[in-house]
Amino acid sequence: MSESYRSLHIRRPVWLHWFALLTAGATLVLILVGGLVTSTGAGLAVPDWPTTFGYNMFLFPWSKMVGGVLVEHSHRLIGAGVGLLTLTLAVWLWVTEPRGWIRWLAVIACVSVVVQGVLGGLRVVLLEQTLAIVHAALAQAFFALVVSLAFFTSREGREAPQKVQAAGGGRVRHLSLLTTGIIYLELIIGAVLRHTGVGVAAHLLLAGVVSIQVCFLAVLILKGYGDQPRLVRPVALLGGLLIVQLVLGLGSYLGKFTTLGMAFHPLTLVELTTAHVATGALMLATCLVLTLRVYRLLPSRSPVGARQFVPAPPAGRSEEAPA
């Protein structure tokens, strides 16, 4: 990277990065409210789209936003807000970002949020359950995409990384990428389960696989790269989120699929299942950031004895300094 290019990136105002973080945060709120829509069964509380009971979506009276209508219409309004934020971010990046692939990544985010909105609307109009599952899966993928944009617009994401020369880098790279993919697959299976009630065994099995992957990844990073806080912090956060997710998942399972659910207050079950969805999204985002850092910091192949390498002295000279 040239010195002028590096200077340009470092001096760029931080507002773009903060705006990307805002967009990612709003997307997480949208996923949370979307989970609430499914948990409360409010998905069809508003029967028409793109209007709301015949009103323009943005002119629907606040006095009529009660019960399921409040939940579903709020989801639509937040979705529109996320769409506007994404469009603004894409334009901002297209005008100011010198890295072409980042600009096109922002364009993909714009297309994705439009497709996501259309899928949500068609789910209401066509009453098609498959669209609801695809809608949920794309929501998580879009969140991961916006998180990536937030990472690459940060100072860390703009600077040239300093490679860590240590053994096992390729293994950690592959494992982190695989773990991110399995977490996303688990979220898709979870969406199928929430919308159809089918796939409990697959969801539980993948939960076990994710747990093993995260623990194994944490051991590798803490053992081999414990002096790298950029890797230790996200893997520690990932482990904490995993514990929370397992507790929420157990509560959701007991509440929905066992007789113990009769003792649960209906609102408690709604809170458990909704928090379970949001925590899953946070796990995906955290593992993705960890993977991006791993691929930036760790080479695919570490030089043999990289940390012990000492250059040999020139021929005909002693290794000791002259008196």
N, C-alpha and C positions, 0 to 999 in steps of 0.2 A: 504494500500500500504506500503510495507516495505521501510525502510530508504534507503537501498542500491539501490532499484529499482527507488525510487524517485530521488536520486542523479544522477543516470545514465541518466535519462531523462532530468534533468535540465542542466547537463554539456554537453550534446550532442551538437555538432556544429550546428549553426543556418542555415548552408548552405542548408540542406535538406528542411527546411521550405521555404526558399527563392526560391529554385528550384520548389517546389510545387506551390508557388505563381506565378512564371514565367509560369508554365504550365497552370494554371488557366487563367492568363492574355492572353496567346496566344490563348487559347480556346475562350475567349471572342472576340478577333480579328477575329477568324475564323467564329464565329456566325455573326459578323458584316459584313464581306465580303460575307458570305452566304446570308444574307439579301439583300445585294447589288446585288448579282446574280439574285435573284428573282425579286427585284424592277426594274432592268433594262431589265429583260427578257433574260439574257445572259446564262441561264442554258444549252441551247443546242448549244451555239456558237462553242463549240468543239464537233464534232459528234462521236468521238471514245473514247474508254477507254479500258485498262489502258494507252494506248498511246495517244499522242496529234498530230493529223493529221499525224499519222504514226511514229512520233518521240518518242524516249524515253522521258517520261514526264520531266525528269530533264535536257534533252539536247535540248529541244525545243528552237529555236533561239529567243532571246529577240527582234530582229527587227520585228518579226511577231506578237508580243504580242500587238495588238491594238484593240480598241473598245471592243466588247463583249468578244473577245478571251482573252484580258488582264484581264478582271474581272474573267472569269471562270477559266482560267489557274492559276491565282493567288490564287484562292480558293483551287485548287488542291495542289499547292505547300505549302500553309500554312497548309492544312490538313495533308500533309506528315510530316511537321515540328512538328505539334502537336502530331502526332503518335510517332515520334522519342522521343519527350520529355516525353510522357506518358510511353513508354517502359523503358526509362532511370530511370524515377521516380520509376516505379514498381520494377526494379532490385535493385535500391538503398534501397528501403524500405524492400525488401525481405532479403537483406543481413544484414541490420542494425537494423530493427525494431523488438523489442521483442514482441510486441502485435500481436498475430497471426491474429486476425480479420482485423487489418489494412493491413497486408500483402495480405490477400485475397481480400480486398477491392481494392487494387492496381491491382491485377490480373483481377478483374472484369472490372476495368477501361481500361486495355489493350485489353481485349476481346471486350469491347464496341467500342473502337476507330477503331478496325479492322472492326467490323460489320458496323460501320458508314461509313467507306471508301468504303466498298463493296456496301452498299446501294446507296451511291452517284454515283458510277460507273454504277450500274444496272439501275438507273434512266435514265442515258444517253443512254445506249444500248437498253433498253426495252421501253423507252418512256412512262413509267407507272407513272401516276400522284399520285397514292396512295403511291408509294415508296418515292416520294418527300415529302409527308406529314409525313410519318414515319421517314424519314431522318431528317426533321426539329424538330420533337418531341424528337427523340433520342439525337439530338445535345444539347437540353436544359437539358435533363437528365444527359448526360455526363458532361456538365459544372457543374451541381450541385454536381456530384460525385467528380470531381477534386477539387471543392471548399471545400468539406468535408475533403478531404485528406490534403489540405492546413491548414484547421482548426485544425485537429488532430495532425499535425506535429508541430504546434506552441507550445510555452511554455504553453499557456493557455490550449491547448488541451492535453498536456502531464501530467500536474499537477492534483493532486486530488482536485476536486472542494470543496469549502467551501459552504455548503448548507445555504440558506437564510431561516430562520424559520419565515414565515409570512403566514397569511391566504390568500386563493385564489390561491395557487400555482398550484393546479391541473387544475383549470379553465384556467389559462394562458397557461399551457402546452398544453391542448387540443386545445385551440383556435389558438395558434401559429402553431401547426402541421396542423390543418385544413386550415389555411390561406395559408400556403406553398403549400398544395395540390391543392387548388382552383386557386392559381396563375399559377401553372403548367398546370392545365386543361385549363385555359384561354389562355395560350401560344399554346396549341394544337389546340384549336378552331381558334385562330389567324392564325395558319399555314394552316388550312383547308380553311379559308377565303382567304388568300393570293394566294393559289394555285388553288382554284376552283371558287372563287367569291361567294360562298354559305356560309351562316351562320352569316350574319351581325347581325340579331336580337339576336342570342345566344351570340355573342361576346359582344354586348352592354350590355346585361343582366348580363353576368358574370363580366363585367367591374364594374357595379354597385355593385355587390356582393363583389368583391374584395375591392372596396372602403370602403364599410361598415365594412368589416372584419378588414381592416387595421386600420381604425379609432377606432373601438371598442378595438382592441388589444393595440393601443397606449394609450387609456384612462386607461385601466386596469393597464398597466405597469407604466405609469406616476403617477397614483394615488396611487398604492400600492407599487411600487418599485422605486420611484423617486430618492432614494439614491444609486441606483445600476447603475453606468455608463455603465457597460457591457451590460445592457439591454436597458438603455435609448438611448445610441448612435445609435445602429442599428435600433431601432424602429423610431427614429427621421429621420434617413437616409431613411428608408422605406417610411415614410410619404412624404419626399421631392421627392423621385423618383416617388411616386404615382401621385403627382401634375404634374411633368414633363411628365409622361406617358399619363395622361388624356389630356394634351394640345397637345401632339404629335398625340394621337389617334383622337382627334377632327379635327386636321388639315388633317390627312390622310383620315378621313371619308368625309370631305367636298371636298377634292381634287379628290376622286375616285368615290363617290356615289351621288354627287349633281352637279347642274349646275355651282356652284361656282368654280368647278374644272377647268373650261375653263380659268379662270383668273390666274391659277397657272402656273408658269414656270415648264416645265417637270422635270428639275433638282431639283426644290424645292420639288416636290412630291416624288422623289426618296430619297431625304435626309430625309424627314419626315417619310416615311415608314421604311427606314432602321434604323433610330434612334429609332423608335418605337419598333422594334425587339430587338435591343441591350439593351434598357432600360428595356424591359420586362425580359431579362436575368439577368440584375442587380437586379431587384426586387426579382426574384426567389432566387438568391444567398444571398441577404441581409436577406430575410425572413428565409432562411435555416440556416444561421449563428445565427440569433436570436433564432430560435427554438432549435438549438444545445445548446446554452447557457442557455436557459430556462430549458431544461431537465437536464442540469448539475447542475444548481444553485438552482432550486426550487423543493422541494420534492412533490410527487404526493399528499400526505396528510400532512397538517401542524398540528403539535401538538396543542391542544386547549390551548390558552393563552400562546403561546410559548415565546412571548416577555415580558410577564408580570409575568412569573413564578419565584417565590422566594422560595427556599427550607425552610421547617419548621425547627425550632431549635430542638435539641435533647430533649427528654423527661426529665423533671426535671430540665431544665436550663432556665434561663431568656434569652430573646432575646437581652437584653442590655449587653454590655461588663462589667465585674466586675470592680469596682472602684480600 
